[in-house]
Structure formats: C-alpha cells, structure tokens
C-alpha cells in the first residue's frame, strides 16, 4: 500500500521537479506561471481574431502537413486531457495536512478532478465522427494540461487554506452554482452535437439546434467558459483566474 501511494504521488512530484522550479518558492512559481498563462491567452485571442484557424475539429482535415500526422480524435482527447486528472490526483494524495482538512479545499479540488475525469475517460469515449487530430495541437494541449493540472491542484493542496466559514460566502456559493450550470450546459450541448452524428464515419459539418444553441453558436464552449468562471469566482486565487481568462481568450472568438 505504501509503495502504491508513493507511485501515485510521483506525477506531481516529477512535474514540479522538471517544470516548476523557476520561481524560488511555490507561491512565486505559481504566480509567474499564472501570468504566463494570461499572456499566452492574450496571444491566442489576438491570433484567432486575426483569422488564424485553429487546426482541430472541422479545420483539421485540410490543415498543412507541417502540423504533423493525424490520429484518432478519441485517443488524442483521452491522452491530452488525462494529465490534468492524474497530476491533480497526485497532488491531492500528497496534500499538506491543513489543506486536506479544509472542506472548501476538498470541494474545489474534487470539482477539478471530476471535470477532468469526465473529459478524459467519459467524453473521449462518447465522441462520434471526430476529425483526426494533428500531432502539434495535440502536443500543445497535452503540455497545457500537464502544467495547468499542476498549477490548479498545487495551490489547493499545498498553499491556499480556506476557513470553513468561507462555505457560506457569496463568492463561493455563486461560483459553485455557475460551475455546475456551466458543466450542465457543456454536457447537454455535447450530447446535442453527438446526436447530429449517425455513426463514427459521419464527419460532415451540421448546424446544431436546441438548448442554448438557439442563443449562442457554440453552447458547449459557452458552458465551459461559464464553468471555469464559476471555479475562479469560488476559488478566489490567481491561478484559477488565469485559467478562466485563458479559456475565455481561446474559446470566445470561436
């Protein structure tokens, strides 16, 4: 059992050792990492609004070979998303005692873990007619999930400690409500999109109807923005805000 626990803690420890030693302290490293994430989000926003096509989904079949070989969307999605789950779980199992005793910390890290468990191991298996994923955007997504999984979970398991009275605070309650509203919107919209496909070989582009698709063109992406906006509000720390802004910059222009 002890050996199994040590192995489970390894992903976060390796990530910290090789990627997050540049700030001098945990607090400074996560602060700098958050600022870098906001900067990269701003660059992505400028690029997308300037007409740069995102080379996945319906744009991937016609993208240049410079983006690398393409492989099955379900395999790509599972592999690129799962680092956020495993690294966050690893950090949680290696939590600082005071963070582990806080009910707020436990709720927030559990929400993060639940989202990435669903996106990695459930959503990926439900994909119908997904376009093949080029190697370069896959590697970019994988690296982001490694870094973001570490950043978001590290602050909740080793640095920020919430008192129990924060459970009844307006930011926490509103943020949790928005998180679940966004998650529900995202899941429902994904189900509508899957319903447009008759099977794995049906890859044509179709216009979705129903739900929030009657109000916004990409209800699934809107749900994800709402979800991480709620998480940032409930958490009240810089890394969560950086993740929300990065998500906003990447998804809203689409």
N, C-alpha and C positions, 0 to 999 in steps of 0.2 A: 504493500500500500504506500509506504513512504517513497519507494522508487517511482511509483506511478505518479505521485503528487509532484515529485521533483521534475519528472518529464513534462508534466502538464504546465509547470511554471516556466519551462525553458523558452517557449516562443517569445514571451515578453522580455525575458532577460537578454536573449540574443539580440532582439530588436534594439533594446536600449544600449547594449554594448557597442553595436556596429553603426547605429544611425543617430543616436540621441545623446552624444557626449560632448556636444559643441558649445553648450551654454554655461558650463561651470557648475550649475546646480539644476535640479529638476524644474524648479519654478522658472528660472531664466530660460532653460531649454524649451519648455512648453510655450512660454511667452513668445520667443523668437519663432518657433515653429508655427504658431498661430498667425503671426504677422506675415510669414512667408505664404501661408495658405491664403490669406486675404489678398496678397499681392498677385498670386497665381490666378486666383478667381477673377480679379480685375482684368488681367491679361486675357483670360479666356473670354470674358464678356466683350472686350474690345475686338478680339479676333472673330467671334461668332457674329456680332452685329456688323462687322465689316464685310461679311459674306463668306468667311471661311466655313466650308462644310465639315460637319462632324462625321468622321468616317466610320460610322457603325449604323446598325439599323438599316433603313431603306437606302442610305447613301453608300453602304459598304460594297454592294456588288460591282459598282462602276468606279471604285477608287483605284488609285495608282498602285502598281505592284511594289512601289517604294515603301508602302505601309506594311509589307510583309505578307507571308502566306496566310490563308484564312482557314479557320477550323470551326467546328460545330458551335453554335451560339450557346447551347445548354452547357456544354463542357466549359466553354470560356467563362460564362457567367458564374458558374459554381466556383471555379478556381480563382477568379479575380476577386470575388466578394468574400470568400471564406476567411482570408487573413484577418479581417476586422473582427470576425467572431472568435477565432481561436486566440488571437493576441489579447482581446478584451477578456476572454475567459481566463487566460493565463494570468493576466494582471489581477483579476478578481480573486483567483485562488491564492495569490501571493500578497493579498491586501495588507496594508497597515491595520493594526488592530482597531484603532479608533475609527477609521473609515468603515471597517467591516461591521462595527457596532451601530453605525448610524443607519436608521431606517430610510432616510432620504437618499443617502449614497447607494444603498442597496436597490431602491426602486429605480433610480436613474440608470445605474449600470445594467439592471435587468431589462429595462426598456431598450437600451442599445443592443444588448445581446439578443433579445427577441427579434428585433428588426433584422439583424444580420443573419440570424438562424433562418428566418423565413426567406430572406432574399437569396441566401446561399443554397439552402437544401430543399426548399419547397418551390419557390418561384422558378428557379432554374429548371426543375423537372417538369413544370407545367407549361413551359414555353412551347408554342406551336408555330411552325413555319418561320422560325427565327432566321434572319440573314446570317451567313457566315461572318465571323469576327476576325478582322485583320490583326496580325501579331502586335504591331506597335501600339494601337489604342488599348489592346488587352494588357500589355505590359505596363502602360501608364496607369490603367485602372487598378491593376494588381499592386503597384507600388504605392498608389494613393491609399488603398485600403490597408496596407501594412502600416503606413505612417499614421493615418487617421485613427485606425483601430487602437494604436498605441497611445496617441495623444489624448483621445477622449476617455479611454479607460484609465490611463495613468493618473489623470487629475482626480478622478472619482475614487480611486483605490489607494492613493498614496499622499495626496496633497490637500484637497479641499474637504473639510469636515463640516457637515451641516448639523445643526441642533434639531431636535425633534419638533420644536415649535414651528420650524420652517414648513412642516407638512400642511399647516393651516394658512400659510401666507398666500395672498392673491397671486403673486407671480408663479408660485409652484402649482397652485390649483388650475389657473388659467393655462399655463404651459402644458400641463399633463392633459387637459381637455383638448387643446389644439393638437397635441401629439397624436392622440387616439383618433381625433377627427381626420387628421391628415393620413394616418395609417389606413383607416377605413376607406377613405376616398381613393387612396392609391390602390388598395387591394380590389375594390369594386371596379375601378376603371381598368385595371389589368384584366379582370375577368371579362369585361365587355370587349376588350381588344382580343383576348383569346377566342371569344365567341365568333369573331369575324373569320377565323381560320377553320376550314373544313378538315384539315389534317396537316401533317408535317411538311408535305410538299406544296401546300398552299402558301405562297410567299408574296402574292400580289398586294399592292397598297390599297387599302379600303378606308373610307371615312367612317369613324365610329359614331354611333348615336346612343342617346340615353344617358342618364345620370348627369354628372357635371360636364359631360361632353356637349351638352346643349348650351352651356355658358362659356366654356373655355375650350380651346382647340386641343390641349394636351392635359386632360384632367388627371391622368396618372402622375405626370410631372408636378402639377399643381399640388397634388396630395403630398408628394414627397417634400416640396418646399414648405408646406404648412406643418408637416411632421417635424422637420428639423428646426423650424422657427419656434414651435412649441417646446422642443427639447432645450433650445438655447434659453428661452424665457424661464423655464422651470429650473435650469441649472444655474444660470446667472454667473457664468465664468467665461473668460476669453476664448478658450479652445472651442467651446460649443458655439459661441457667436461666430467664430471664424469658419466653422463647418457650415453653419447656416448661410453665411454670406457667400462662401464658395459654391454651395448648392444653388443659391439664388442666381449668382452670376452665370453659372453653367446651364441652368435649366430654363430660366425665364425667357432668354432670347429665342428658344426653340419653340 
